[in-house]
Structure formats: structure tokens, C-alpha cells
Amino acid sequence: MHVVIEACINTLLKSNTILNVIDKSDFCNDTIPPFYSNLGKHFRHIFDFYNAILAFDQKYIVDLTIKSRNSIAECYWYNLKL
């Protein structure tokens, strides 16, 4: 379990580094083919998993279907500093 926690912390630290150096227009740019995705969508996806894991129930069951998929956060999370 220690390895998983270290990996999560490492991912969050790298995410913070990216948020500190990338321009907001690049972070939210979803005009690049073939997938028309952006960093904001990837960050939201990662943080949805973290939120679902932290919201486990009394039986310690993680329900990944409760992810919020909040598309508004995909560009507003640019302002997030971890």
C-alpha cells in the first residue's frame, strides 16, 4: 500500500509543477486532433478517481461510478495549486 500512496503523492507533485508552468490557454486547449482533449480533462479525470477513492463507504468499498465528471472544472482547475 505504501507504494500506491507514494505514487499518488508523486502524481500530485508533478501535477502541481505542471499547473505552475503551463499557460491557461494551453491547459484548456481542446482543438488538437485526433482526440480534441486537453490537460484540464486529464486532470479532472485523475482527480475524479482520487475523490471517488476518498469517498469510500463504511464497508471500504470504492465506487468509481460516483465520479462527478464536472466538465466546468476542466479549465477552472487551472487555478488550483496543490
Number of C-alpha atoms within 10 A of each C-alpha: 6 7 8 9 10 11 12 13 12 12 13 16 13 13 15 15 13 14 20 14 8 12 12 16 10 11 21 18 16 15 10 9 7 6 8 9 14 17 20 24 22 13 18 21 17 13 16 19 19 14 15 17 17 12 16 13 10 7 6 10 11 16 14 15 10 13 17 14 15 11 12 11 15 19 20 13 17 21 11 12 10 11
